[in-house]
Amino acid sequence: MADYALGLSYDGSQFHGWQRQQLDTPTVQAVLETALSRIADHPVATHVTGRTDAGVHATGQVAAFSTDAARTLHDWQRGLNALSPPTVHINWVCEVPASFHPRYSAVARRYVYLYHDMGSTTPFLNHHVWQCKPLDADAMHRAAQILIGEHDFSSFRGAGCQSLTPMRRVNRVSVTRRGHWVIMEIEANAFLLHMVRNVARALHDVGLGKALHLDKLLAARNRTLLGATAPPDGLYLSRVSYPDFDLPEPAAVPFVSGPSADDPTGPLKVPAQGLD
């Protein structure tokens, strides 16, 4: 048996999340495992970094599988892309040691949340950003810094979360603007159910000028003090960190460029034009 990892991007608006469900429910896992099983000529199961929710996108998702089928890396990638719908793309495939696990080997995850705050909607951005009223990005960035460090994130925890602890360590969080685009980026050792979307909601409310203090919200450990969870449309799993394994770089998030070449752990850079 050989062990492989693969990096993939997908448009989550076309799926009911990552995890395989009923046969007639479209999920990313079902698409991927069906294609893998056809290429391998035997049933193939996958493990994944994180099971994204319905409507959530990914450019840096990482999955792993094992097989005794003899195929080249090029054949795996080419075959998977040929058998996948246009909403899923395999960015790379590589062989990994048996010790690799896409979830348990990861030390950090990074998400990007995209707002488009023109104040009116356009059909061309439906399902891929949160189209909202004008936001104060500077105020959002200042407020977000209270989240850095290890905290009890119960106030940002979705109902039904199965994690044994609400404690998470946020390594970095930033909010930047380019034209009508507001880009929230957050990296942590791990995330609770709906945690990023609830952070996105809180920062959205701060950007609208509402009297919301994230330090008090953290201390309260009470999810009911925050409004409705932000829509999944603007959320992208953009990067997973595996310092002990030499994996290829993830694809860039739409509307923003990838990490800078001289600082792969640094903030995402916004293109100089084309976003207005």
Secondary structure as UniProt FT lines:
FT   STRAND          2..10
FT   HELIX           12..14
FT   TURN            23..24
FT   HELIX           28..40
FT   STRAND          46..48
FT   TURN            54..55
FT   STRAND          57..67
FT   HELIX           73..83
FT   TURN            86..87
FT   STRAND          88..95
FT   TURN            98..99
FT   TURN            102..105
FT   STRAND          108..116
FT   HELIX           123..125
FT   TURN            126..128
FT   STRAND          130..131
FT   HELIX           137..144
FT   HELIX           145..147
FT   STRAND          149..152
FT   HELIX           154..156
FT   TURN            159..160
FT   STRAND          167..178
FT   TURN            179..180
FT   STRAND          181..188
FT   TURN            193..194
FT   HELIX           195..207
FT   TURN            208..209
FT   HELIX           214..220
FT   HELIX           223..225
FT   HELIX           232..234
FT   STRAND          235..241
FT   TURN            243..244
FT   TURN            254..255
FT   TURN            261..262
FT   TURN            264..265
//
